[in-house]
Structures are given as structure tokens and as C-alpha cells.
Amino acid sequence: MRVKIGIIDYGMGNLRSVSNAVQAIEAEPGFIADPDGLSAFDRLILPGVGAFPDAIRQLRQTGMDQALEEQVKSGKPILGLCLGMQLMCSGSEEGGYSRGLCWFDADVARFPERLNLKVPHVGWNNLLQTKPHPLFRDLAGEQDVYFTHSYRVECNHWEDVLAWCDYGEPFAAVIGRNNIFGMQFHPEKSQRAGLTLLRNFAGEDIC
């Protein structure tokens, strides 16, 4: 039986691309706009493209935030992509401070001006794994993945960081603890490496 992966539809994600990637790993995708629909899936993906304040407001207005919290407590694996990963954090300074879902003790901040970097960070960059993890099965060494973001996650507990990316200085590219995971990049746009990560997320031993 194929793994059923629910993709949260809150009006701020590139849902079709994520769905196509889920199909490519031979899992069964489905879109979820109603919080009551979460329990029908084996895994959940929280995608995101856009601004943090708008996204967290939409999740709260629909009750999806509380429904997702229950799924976290149940032990169901949940993956946040790009903005979706940032929403899992304590809060973000984007557009003034907004409180997040608080699943990770981490803050979302814009890339600092002192680095003299082009922002947003767009394009291919490498992942530097910090420790062995089932998420990285069949991905030896450094892997290039596709980023597009202006804000980065700053974890307060280094053990939550599964992989770094170096853009001026290291920042958290993959975070994870127990059954919750986040990827700052877009695995659905990251070709073989991205599909391998999604396939591993769908694996039985992910948590």
C-alpha cells in the first residue's frame, strides 16, 4: 500500500509542484484545506511561499494550527518546506514580530546586512549534514539543493540542526526532532537529491 501524504492547502504554497514530487516517489498525495482531513494521511507536508505573518494568520483563522498540533502530539511525521519550516519556529521578525507554531525553539531572521549578500538567497547551494539520519539515506557527502528565501532559521539548540548551508556563514538548512522536520530549500525543485529526501521522509523508519 502506498504511503498517503497530505499537503496542507492554506493558500500559500506551490501545491502542484509538491504533489508532483510526491507522485514521483510513488506515494499518494492529497490536498487538505479542512483541519478535519489531517487524520486520513500517513504523513503531512506544510509547504509555503510568501510572507510569514500572512501564513500564520491563515493557519490560525482556519483552525489548522491547533489541528496540526494534535497531529504532532500523535507522533505523525510532519515536514515543513521553506516558509513551512519557518512557521514551525517560535516566531519571525518578518513584517514585525509574529509568533509561530513553536514546535522548534528557533527564531526566523533576515540575512544580516553585515554579510553583504544578495538577498533573497536564490539558487543552488550545498547541504552539510551534521549527523547521520534516516532522512539522508542514499545521500552521501554534500548535496546541492535549490533555495529561494530572504529569512533564515536560527536554532537555539544545535542538536535540532540536521544540515547546514553556507551562505556568507552557516545557517540551518534542515532541522528535525522526533517526528517533525523542516527544509529551508525546495526539495520538489531539487531534482534527484530532493526526491531522495522526500522518499526518505515517506520511509517507515523516519522517526
Contacts in CASP RR format, 6 or more apart in sequence:
PFRMAT RR
TARGET T0000
AUTHOR 0000-0000-0000
METHOD contacts of the structure
MODEL  1
MRVKIGIIDYGMGNLRSVSNAVQAIEAEPGFIADPDGLSAFDRLILPGVG
AFPDAIRQLRQTGMDQALEEQVKSGKPILGLCLGMQLMCSGSEEGGYSRG
LCWFDADVARFPERLNLKVPHVGWNNLLQTKPHPLFRDLAGEQDVYFTHS
YRVECNHWEDVLAWCDYGEPFAAVIGRNNIFGMQFHPEKSQRAGLTLLRN
FAGEDIC
2 26 0 8 1.000
2 27 0 8 1.000
2 28 0 8 1.000
3 27 0 8 1.000
3 28 0 8 1.000
3 42 0 8 1.000
3 43 0 8 1.000
3 202 0 8 1.000
3 203 0 8 1.000
4 27 0 8 1.000
4 28 0 8 1.000
4 30 0 8 1.000
4 40 0 8 1.000
4 41 0 8 1.000
4 42 0 8 1.000
4 43 0 8 1.000
5 22 0 8 1.000
5 27 0 8 1.000
5 28 0 8 1.000
5 29 0 8 1.000
5 30 0 8 1.000
5 41 0 8 1.000
5 42 0 8 1.000
5 43 0 8 1.000
5 44 0 8 1.000
5 45 0 8 1.000
5 202 0 8 1.000
6 29 0 8 1.000
6 30 0 8 1.000
6 31 0 8 1.000
6 32 0 8 1.000
6 38 0 8 1.000
6 41 0 8 1.000
6 43 0 8 1.000
6 44 0 8 1.000
6 45 0 8 1.000
7 15 0 8 1.000
7 18 0 8 1.000
7 19 0 8 1.000
7 22 0 8 1.000
7 29 0 8 1.000
7 30 0 8 1.000
7 31 0 8 1.000
7 32 0 8 1.000
7 44 0 8 1.000
7 45 0 8 1.000
7 47 0 8 1.000
8 32 0 8 1.000
8 44 0 8 1.000
8 45 0 8 1.000
8 46 0 8 1.000
8 47 0 8 1.000
8 64 0 8 1.000
8 68 0 8 1.000
9 15 0 8 1.000
9 31 0 8 1.000
9 32 0 8 1.000
9 33 0 8 1.000
10 33 0 8 1.000
10 55 0 8 1.000
10 58 0 8 1.000
10 59 0 8 1.000
10 62 0 8 1.000
10 64 0 8 1.000
11 58 0 8 1.000
12 47 0 8 1.000
12 48 0 8 1.000
12 49 0 8 1.000
12 50 0 8 1.000
12 54 0 8 1.000
12 55 0 8 1.000
12 58 0 8 1.000
12 83 0 8 1.000
13 47 0 8 1.000
13 48 0 8 1.000
13 49 0 8 1.000
13 50 0 8 1.000
13 83 0 8 1.000
14 47 0 8 1.000
14 48 0 8 1.000
14 49 0 8 1.000
14 186 0 8 1.000
14 188 0 8 1.000
15 31 0 8 1.000
15 47 0 8 1.000
17 186 0 8 1.000
17 188 0 8 1.000
17 189 0 8 1.000
18 29 0 8 1.000
18 45 0 8 1.000
18 47 0 8 1.000
18 81 0 8 1.000
18 188 0 8 1.000
19 29 0 8 1.000
19 30 0 8 1.000
19 31 0 8 1.000
20 188 0 8 1.000
21 187 0 8 1.000
21 188 0 8 1.000
21 194 0 8 1.000
21 195 0 8 1.000
21 198 0 8 1.000
22 28 0 8 1.000
22 29 0 8 1.000
22 30 0 8 1.000
22 45 0 8 1.000
22 198 0 8 1.000
23 29 0 8 1.000
24 195 0 8 1.000
25 195 0 8 1.000
25 198 0 8 1.000
25 199 0 8 1.000
25 202 0 8 1.000
27 43 0 8 1.000
27 198 0 8 1.000
27 202 0 8 1.000
30 41 0 8 1.000
32 38 0 8 1.000
32 41 0 8 1.000
32 44 0 8 1.000
33 62 0 8 1.000
35 62 0 8 1.000
35 63 0 8 1.000
35 64 0 8 1.000
35 66 0 8 1.000
35 67 0 8 1.000
35 68 0 8 1.000
36 67 0 8 1.000
38 44 0 8 1.000
38 67 0 8 1.000
38 68 0 8 1.000
38 70 0 8 1.000
38 71 0 8 1.000
39 71 0 8 1.000
41 76 0 8 1.000
42 76 0 8 1.000
42 77 0 8 1.000
42 202 0 8 1.000
43 76 0 8 1.000
43 77 0 8 1.000
43 78 0 8 1.000
43 79 0 8 1.000
43 201 0 8 1.000
43 202 0 8 1.000
44 68 0 8 1.000
44 71 0 8 1.000
44 76 0 8 1.000
44 77 0 8 1.000
44 78 0 8 1.000
44 79 0 8 1.000
45 78 0 8 1.000
45 79 0 8 1.000
45 80 0 8 1.000
45 81 0 8 1.000
46 68 0 8 1.000
46 78 0 8 1.000
46 79 0 8 1.000
46 80 0 8 1.000
46 81 0 8 1.000
46 84 0 8 1.000
46 87 0 8 1.000
46 88 0 8 1.000
47 80 0 8 1.000
47 81 0 8 1.000
47 82 0 8 1.000
47 83 0 8 1.000
47 84 0 8 1.000
48 55 0 8 1.000
48 80 0 8 1.000
48 81 0 8 1.000
48 82 0 8 1.000
48 83 0 8 1.000
48 84 0 8 1.000
48 87 0 8 1.000
49 82 0 8 1.000
49 83 0 8 1.000
50 83 0 8 1.000
51 94 0 8 1.000
51 95 0 8 1.000
52 83 0 8 1.000
52 86 0 8 1.000
52 87 0 8 1.000
52 91 0 8 1.000
52 92 0 8 1.000
52 94 0 8 1.000
52 95 0 8 1.000
52 98 0 8 1.000
52 100 0 8 1.000
52 108 0 8 1.000
52 151 0 8 1.000
53 92 0 8 1.000
53 94 0 8 1.000
53 95 0 8 1.000
53 96 0 8 1.000
53 98 0 8 1.000
55 83 0 8 1.000
55 84 0 8 1.000
55 87 0 8 1.000
56 65 0 8 1.000
56 87 0 8 1.000
56 98 0 8 1.000
56 99 0 8 1.000
56 100 0 8 1.000
56 101 0 8 1.000
58 64 0 8 1.000
59 65 0 8 1.000
59 68 0 8 1.000
59 87 0 8 1.000
59 101 0 8 1.000
65 101 0 8 1.000
68 78 0 8 1.000
68 101 0 8 1.000
69 101 0 8 1.000
71 78 0 8 1.000
72 78 0 8 1.000
72 103 0 8 1.000
72 179 0 8 1.000
72 180 0 8 1.000
75 178 0 8 1.000
75 179 0 8 1.000
75 207 0 8 1.000
76 179 0 8 1.000
77 179 0 8 1.000
77 180 0 8 1.000
77 181 0 8 1.000
77 201 0 8 1.000
77 206 0 8 1.000
77 207 0 8 1.000
78 179 0 8 1.000
78 180 0 8 1.000
78 181 0 8 1.000
79 180 0 8 1.000
79 181 0 8 1.000
79 182 0 8 1.000
79 183 0 8 1.000
79 201 0 8 1.000
80 87 0 8 1.000
80 88 0 8 1.000
80 181 0 8 1.000
80 182 0 8 1.000
80 183 0 8 1.000
81 182 0 8 1.000
81 183 0 8 1.000
81 186 0 8 1.000
81 187 0 8 1.000
81 188 0 8 1.000
82 148 0 8 1.000
82 149 0 8 1.000
82 183 0 8 1.000
82 184 0 8 1.000
82 185 0 8 1.000
82 186 0 8 1.000
83 149 0 8 1.000
84 182 0 8 1.000
85 153 0 8 1.000
85 175 0 8 1.000
85 182 0 8 1.000
85 183 0 8 1.000
85 184 0 8 1.000
86 92 0 8 1.000
86 108 0 8 1.000
86 151 0 8 1.000
86 153 0 8 1.000
86 184 0 8 1.000
87 100 0 8 1.000
87 101 0 8 1.000
88 100 0 8 1.000
88 101 0 8 1.000
88 103 0 8 1.000
88 104 0 8 1.000
88 106 0 8 1.000
88 175 0 8 1.000
88 180 0 8 1.000
88 182 0 8 1.000
89 100 0 8 1.000
89 101 0 8 1.000
89 102 0 8 1.000
89 103 0 8 1.000
89 104 0 8 1.000
89 106 0 8 1.000
89 107 0 8 1.000
89 108 0 8 1.000
89 153 0 8 1.000
90 99 0 8 1.000
90 100 0 8 1.000
90 102 0 8 1.000
90 104 0 8 1.000
90 105 0 8 1.000
90 106 0 8 1.000
90 107 0 8 1.000
91 97 0 8 1.000
91 98 0 8 1.000
91 99 0 8 1.000
91 100 0 8 1.000
91 102 0 8 1.000
91 107 0 8 1.000
91 108 0 8 1.000
92 98 0 8 1.000
92 100 0 8 1.000
92 107 0 8 1.000
92 108 0 8 1.000
92 109 0 8 1.000
92 151 0 8 1.000
93 107 0 8 1.000
93 108 0 8 1.000
93 109 0 8 1.000
93 110 0 8 1.000
93 151 0 8 1.000
94 108 0 8 1.000
94 110 0 8 1.000
94 151 0 8 1.000
103 180 0 8 1.000
104 153 0 8 1.000
104 155 0 8 1.000
104 160 0 8 1.000
104 175 0 8 1.000
104 176 0 8 1.000
104 177 0 8 1.000
104 180 0 8 1.000
105 155 0 8 1.000
105 156 0 8 1.000
105 157 0 8 1.000
105 160 0 8 1.000
106 153 0 8 1.000
106 154 0 8 1.000
106 155 0 8 1.000
106 156 0 8 1.000
106 157 0 8 1.000
106 160 0 8 1.000
106 172 0 8 1.000
106 175 0 8 1.000
107 153 0 8 1.000
107 154 0 8 1.000
107 156 0 8 1.000
108 151 0 8 1.000
108 152 0 8 1.000
108 153 0 8 1.000
108 154 0 8 1.000
109 151 0 8 1.000
109 152 0 8 1.000
109 154 0 8 1.000
110 119 0 8 1.000
110 150 0 8 1.000
110 151 0 8 1.000
110 152 0 8 1.000
111 117 0 8 1.000
111 119 0 8 1.000
111 121 0 8 1.000
111 150 0 8 1.000
111 151 0 8 1.000
111 152 0 8 1.000
111 167 0 8 1.000
111 171 0 8 1.000
115 168 0 8 1.000
115 169 0 8 1.000
117 167 0 8 1.000
117 168 0 8 1.000
119 150 0 8 1.000
120 148 0 8 1.000
120 149 0 8 1.000
120 150 0 8 1.000
121 147 0 8 1.000
121 148 0 8 1.000
121 149 0 8 1.000
121 150 0 8 1.000
121 167 0 8 1.000
122 147 0 8 1.000
122 148 0 8 1.000
123 146 0 8 1.000
123 147 0 8 1.000
123 148 0 8 1.000
124 144 0 8 1.000
124 145 0 8 1.000
124 146 0 8 1.000
124 147 0 8 1.000
125 144 0 8 1.000
125 145 0 8 1.000
125 147 0 8 1.000
125 165 0 8 1.000
125 166 0 8 1.000
125 167 0 8 1.000
125 185 0 8 1.000
126 142 0 8 1.000
126 143 0 8 1.000
126 144 0 8 1.000
126 145 0 8 1.000
126 165 0 8 1.000
126 166 0 8 1.000
127 139 0 8 1.000
127 142 0 8 1.000
127 143 0 8 1.000
127 144 0 8 1.000
127 145 0 8 1.000
127 163 0 8 1.000
127 164 0 8 1.000
127 165 0 8 1.000
127 173 0 8 1.000
127 174 0 8 1.000
127 185 0 8 1.000
127 193 0 8 1.000
128 142 0 8 1.000
128 163 0 8 1.000
128 164 0 8 1.000
128 165 0 8 1.000
128 166 0 8 1.000
128 170 0 8 1.000
128 173 0 8 1.000
129 136 0 8 1.000
129 139 0 8 1.000
129 141 0 8 1.000
129 162 0 8 1.000
129 163 0 8 1.000
130 158 0 8 1.000
130 161 0 8 1.000
130 162 0 8 1.000
130 163 0 8 1.000
130 164 0 8 1.000
131 162 0 8 1.000
133 162 0 8 1.000
134 200 0 8 1.000
134 203 0 8 1.000
134 205 0 8 1.000
134 206 0 8 1.000
135 162 0 8 1.000
135 174 0 8 1.000
135 181 0 8 1.000
135 197 0 8 1.000
135 200 0 8 1.000
135 201 0 8 1.000
135 206 0 8 1.000
136 162 0 8 1.000
136 163 0 8 1.000
136 197 0 8 1.000
136 200 0 8 1.000
137 196 0 8 1.000
137 200 0 8 1.000
138 196 0 8 1.000
138 200 0 8 1.000
139 193 0 8 1.000
139 196 0 8 1.000
139 197 0 8 1.000
143 193 0 8 1.000
144 190 0 8 1.000
144 193 0 8 1.000
145 173 0 8 1.000
145 183 0 8 1.000
145 185 0 8 1.000
145 186 0 8 1.000
145 187 0 8 1.000
145 190 0 8 1.000
145 193 0 8 1.000
145 194 0 8 1.000
146 185 0 8 1.000
146 186 0 8 1.000
146 189 0 8 1.000
146 190 0 8 1.000
147 165 0 8 1.000
147 167 0 8 1.000
147 173 0 8 1.000
147 184 0 8 1.000
147 185 0 8 1.000
147 186 0 8 1.000
148 186 0 8 1.000
149 184 0 8 1.000
152 171 0 8 1.000
152 172 0 8 1.000
152 184 0 8 1.000
153 171 0 8 1.000
153 172 0 8 1.000
153 175 0 8 1.000
153 184 0 8 1.000
154 171 0 8 1.000
154 172 0 8 1.000
155 161 0 8 1.000
155 172 0 8 1.000
155 175 0 8 1.000
159 177 0 8 1.000
160 172 0 8 1.000
160 175 0 8 1.000
160 176 0 8 1.000
160 177 0 8 1.000
161 172 0 8 1.000
161 174 0 8 1.000
161 175 0 8 1.000
161 176 0 8 1.000
162 174 0 8 1.000
162 175 0 8 1.000
162 176 0 8 1.000
162 181 0 8 1.000
163 172 0 8 1.000
163 173 0 8 1.000
163 174 0 8 1.000
164 170 0 8 1.000
164 171 0 8 1.000
164 172 0 8 1.000
164 173 0 8 1.000
165 171 0 8 1.000
165 173 0 8 1.000
165 184 0 8 1.000
165 185 0 8 1.000
171 184 0 8 1.000
172 184 0 8 1.000
173 183 0 8 1.000
173 184 0 8 1.000
173 185 0 8 1.000
174 181 0 8 1.000
174 182 0 8 1.000
174 183 0 8 1.000
174 184 0 8 1.000
175 181 0 8 1.000
175 182 0 8 1.000
176 182 0 8 1.000
178 207 0 8 1.000
179 206 0 8 1.000
179 207 0 8 1.000
181 201 0 8 1.000
181 206 0 8 1.000
183 197 0 8 1.000
187 193 0 8 1.000
187 194 0 8 1.000
187 195 0 8 1.000
187 197 0 8 1.000
187 198 0 8 1.000
188 194 0 8 1.000
188 198 0 8 1.000
190 197 0 8 1.000
200 206 0 8 1.000
END
